C-alpha cells in the first residue's frame, strides 16, 4: 500500500473513531454534506462558531451556578441553548450531558447541576480537541490526494498501516501521528 493510501486510511480510521466513541453523530455527516466547492470551509466555519459560542455559554453557566440564589430558569435556558448548538453540529456526548443537566435544573438540584457542568466542560473539551485534530489533518490528506474538500461517514472501511512503509516516508507519518495523538 502506498503512503497516500495509508494516510487516507489513517484519516478515515481517526474520523470513524469519533463516531464509534460517540463524540459525533450523523448530524455531523449532514453538516459535511452541505460543504461544497463554493464553500470549502463551511464545516470548519460552523464548528468554529460553535466553539466560540460554547466558551461563552460555559462561562455564563459557571457564573449563573455560582450565584447565592441560583436562577434555575436562566441555567436551564443556557443549557438548552448549548444542547441545541451541540446537536446542530453532531456533538453527541455534549448533547447527552446537556439532557441530564436540564433534568437537574428542573429538580433545582444545585449539586447535580455542578456535576453536569464539570462533565459538560469535560466532554466539550474532548470533542473540541478531536475536531481540532481532524481539521488540522484534513488539509494534509487533501493535499496528499489532490482533493478539494473532504467528508467521511462513520461507515467508511478501515485497514491497517504497514510499519515498513512508515519508515520509508517518516515525515508524513510523524506529522499525522502527532495530530492524531490527541485521540488518546
Protein Blocks (a to p, Z undefined) as FASTA:
>chain_A
ZZklmmmmmmmmmmmmmmmnomacfklmmmmmmpcfklmmlmmmmmmmmmmmmmmmmmmm
mmmmmpmbacfklmmmmmmmmmmmmmmnopaklmmmmmmmmmmmmnopaklmmmmmmmmm
mmmmmmmmmmmmmmmmmmmmmmmnopabdcddfkbccddddfklmmmmmmlmmmmmmmmm
mmZZ
